[in-house]
């Protein structure tokens, strides 16, 4: 039984239980396999050169290859080296991906310049997505049609050149979204003043053809006077605009402020 080749479903379960720190006796009893088979797969994991976490991130054919085929093979030595190199850089790539304007394509090009023998673009993205999904926690939100309009300035400004003076000027970009449908209104503004913001929001509602029950924004200074997790105070122009359009103002909840020790 110790030399019996198991199906990939059982192999993955063995690896998962090992990663959880379960004993060999528990794994043997839980999966209905011999203790010798568990010992055999523990040995295969050890000589594979990969951690349990790294193996579980691979696809089934790759796991099978690492555990059952000769690791002295040049193909698998190269594969192991490439994966190890990518694992060493994965934190940097995930950090860079959070920055405005940074794409997977740009990161892959940078990766290939450093490691010309590294993974192709598709496999690079797959490993990046696997690691990202393991680290991220998501929450499913339910939205109703026309209930809330979400508004905020885009993170990066656009620029235009004044045709009369030749001066290069920046302009903030307002983005408004109905989350249920994803229907979007985007406008580049002359500046980020209150006047430009609320005139643009009026044009947004005319474009959408209706008024939502509420308008939700981040705690930007043109919208919120005093941020608060439960009862934020809004600036006078925002209140007047909401009354005129018969809608309710909402602000995103702020995080708890960190206080320094005395």
C-alpha positions in Angstrom: 0.0 0.0 0.0 2.9 2.4 0.6 3.8 2.5 -3.1 0.2 2.9 -4.3 -0.4 5.9 -6.5 -3.4 7.9 -5.3 -5.7 10.1 -7.3 -5.1 13.8 -7.3 -8.1 14.5 -5.0 -6.6 12.3 -2.3 -3.1 13.7 -2.8 -4.4 17.3 -2.4 -6.3 16.2 0.8 -3.1 14.7 2.2 -1.2 17.9 1.5 -3.9 20.1 3.0 -4.0 17.9 6.2 -0.2 18.0 6.4 -0.3 21.8 6.1 -2.8 22.0 8.9 -0.3 20.1 11.1 -2.4 16.9 11.3 -0.6 13.7 12.5 0.1 10.8 10.2 -2.2 8.6 12.2 -5.0 11.1 11.8 -4.4 11.4 8.0 -4.3 7.7 7.6 -7.6 7.2 9.5 -9.3 10.2 7.9 -8.6 9.2 4.3 -8.6 5.4 4.7 -5.0 4.9 3.6 -2.1 3.1 5.2 0.4 4.8 7.4 3.1 3.8 4.9 1.4 5.7 2.1 1.3 8.8 4.3 5.0 8.3 5.1 5.7 7.9 1.3 4.0 11.2 0.4 5.7 13.1 3.3 9.1 11.9 1.9 8.1 13.0 -1.6 7.1 16.4 -0.4 10.5 16.7 1.4 12.6 15.9 -1.6 10.4 18.0 -4.0 12.1 21.1 -2.8 8.8 22.9 -2.4 6.8 23.8 0.7 3.3 22.4 1.2 1.9 25.9 0.5 3.8 26.1 -2.8 2.6 22.7 -3.9 -1.0 23.5 -3.1 -0.8 26.6 -5.3 0.2 24.4 -8.3 -2.2 22.7 -10.8 -2.8 19.0 -10.5 -0.4 17.9 -13.3 2.4 20.0 -11.7 1.8 18.5 -8.3 1.9 15.0 -9.8 5.1 15.8 -11.6 6.9 17.1 -8.5 5.8 14.2 -6.3 6.2 11.3 -8.8 8.8 12.1 -11.4 12.6 12.3 -11.0 13.6 15.7 -9.6 17.0 15.3 -11.2 15.3 16.0 -14.5 16.5 19.3 -16.1 12.9 20.3 -16.8 11.8 20.1 -13.2 15.0 21.6 -11.9 14.3 24.7 -14.1 10.7 24.7 -13.1 11.6 24.5 -9.4 14.2 27.4 -9.8 11.7 29.6 -11.7 9.0 29.0 -9.0 11.4 29.7 -6.2 12.6 32.9 -7.9 9.0 34.1 -8.4 8.1 33.3 -4.8 11.0 35.5 -3.6 9.6 38.4 -5.7 5.8 37.9 -5.1 5.5 40.3 -2.2 7.1 43.1 -4.3 4.8 42.4 -7.3 1.6 42.4 -5.1 2.7 45.6 -3.5 3.4 47.3 -6.8 0.1 46.1 -8.2 -1.8 48.3 -5.7 -0.2 51.4 -7.2 -2.1 53.6 -9.7 -1.1 52.8 -13.3 0.7 49.6 -12.5 -0.6 46.6 -14.5 0.3 42.9 -14.7 1.8 43.5 -18.1 4.2 46.1 -16.8 5.2 43.8 -13.9 5.7 40.8 -16.1 8.0 42.9 -18.4 10.0 44.0 -15.4 10.2 40.4 -14.2 11.4 39.1 -17.6 14.1 41.7 -17.7 15.4 40.4 -14.4 14.8 36.8 -15.2 14.7 36.1 -19.0 14.1 32.4 -18.4 11.1 33.1 -16.2 7.5 32.2 -16.7 5.5 33.4 -19.7 2.8 36.1 -19.2 -0.1 33.7 -18.7 1.5 31.6 -16.1 3.0 34.6 -14.4 -0.5 36.1 -14.0 -1.9 32.8 -12.8 0.6 32.5 -10.0 0.0 36.2 -9.1 -3.7 35.7 -9.0 -3.4 32.5 -6.9 -1.2 34.3 -4.3 -3.4 37.4 -4.3 -6.6 35.3 -3.7 -4.9 33.5 -0.8 -4.1 36.8 0.9 -7.3 38.8 0.2 -10.5 38.7 2.1 -13.6 39.8 0.2 -17.2 40.5 1.2 -20.2 40.2 -1.1 -22.4 43.3 -1.2 -26.0 43.4 -2.3 -27.2 46.5 -4.2 -30.7 47.5 -5.3 -31.5 49.2 -8.6 -31.3 53.0 -8.3 -30.7 52.9 -4.6 -27.3 54.5 -4.3 -25.0 56.5 -6.6 -21.3 56.2 -5.6 -19.1 59.2 -6.4 -15.5 59.9 -6.0 -12.5 61.5 -7.8 -10.3 59.1 -9.7 -6.9 58.5 -8.1 -4.9 60.0 -11.0 -5.5 63.3 -12.7 -5.6 64.0 -16.4 -3.8 66.8 -18.2 -4.5 69.1 -21.1 -2.6 71.8 -22.9 -4.0 75.3 -23.1 -4.1 76.0 -26.9 -3.6 79.7 -26.3 -0.8 79.7 -23.7 0.7 76.2 -24.3 0.5 75.7 -20.5 0.0 72.1 -19.3 -2.8 72.0 -16.8 -4.1 69.2 -14.6 -7.8 68.4 -14.2 -9.4 66.1 -11.6 -11.7 63.3 -12.9 -15.0 62.6 -11.3 -16.4 59.1 -11.5 -20.0 58.2 -10.6 -21.3 54.7 -10.6 -24.6 52.9 -10.0 -23.3 49.7 -8.4 -26.2 47.5 -9.2 -25.8 47.9 -13.0 -22.3 49.3 -13.2 -23.7 52.2 -15.2 -21.0 54.9 -15.1 -20.6 58.6 -15.6 -17.1 60.1 -15.9 -16.2 63.8 -16.4 -12.9 65.7 -16.3 -13.4 68.9 -14.3 -11.7 72.3 -14.6 -10.7 72.0 -11.0 -11.8 70.3 -7.8 -13.8 73.2 -6.4 -17.2 72.8 -4.8 -18.8 74.7 -7.7 -17.3 72.4 -10.4 -18.1 69.3 -8.3 -21.8 70.0 -7.8 -22.4 71.3 -11.3 -20.9 68.0 -12.6 -23.1 66.0 -10.2 -26.1 67.8 -11.7 -25.0 66.9 -15.2 -24.5 63.3 -14.0 -28.1 63.0 -12.8 -29.4 64.5 -16.1 -27.3 61.9 -18.0 -28.6 59.1 -15.9 -32.2 60.3 -16.3 -33.2 60.1 -12.7 -32.2 60.7 -9.1 -31.0 57.9 -6.8 -32.3 57.5 -3.2 -28.9 58.4 -1.8 -25.5 59.6 -2.9 -22.4 57.9 -1.3 -19.0 59.4 -1.4 -15.6 59.1 0.2 -14.8 61.7 2.9 -13.5 64.3 0.4 -13.3 67.9 1.7 -15.7 69.2 -1.0 -18.4 66.9 0.4 -17.9 66.1 4.1 -17.3 68.8 6.7 -16.6 66.5 9.7 -16.0 62.7 9.1 -17.6 60.4 11.6 -18.2 56.6 11.5 -21.9 57.1 12.4 -23.0 60.7 11.9 -20.8 62.6 9.4 -21.5 66.3 8.9 -21.8 67.6 5.4 -20.8 71.0 4.0 -23.6 73.5 3.3 -23.4 73.3 -0.5 -23.7 69.5 -0.3 -26.8 69.8 1.9 -28.4 72.4 -0.4 -27.7 70.2 -3.5 -29.2 67.2 -1.8 -32.4 69.1 -0.9 -32.7 70.5 -4.4 -32.5 67.0 -5.9 -34.5 65.3 -3.1 -31.8 62.7 -2.3 -29.9 61.7 0.8 -26.2 62.2 1.5 -24.1 59.3 2.7 -20.3 59.1 3.4 -18.1 56.1 3.6 -17.3 55.0 7.1 -13.9 56.1 8.3 -11.4 53.8 10.0 -10.7 54.0 13.7 -8.1 56.6 14.3 -4.9 55.4 15.8 -3.8 57.3 18.9 -0.2 57.6 20.1 0.6 56.4 23.6 1.1 59.1 26.1 
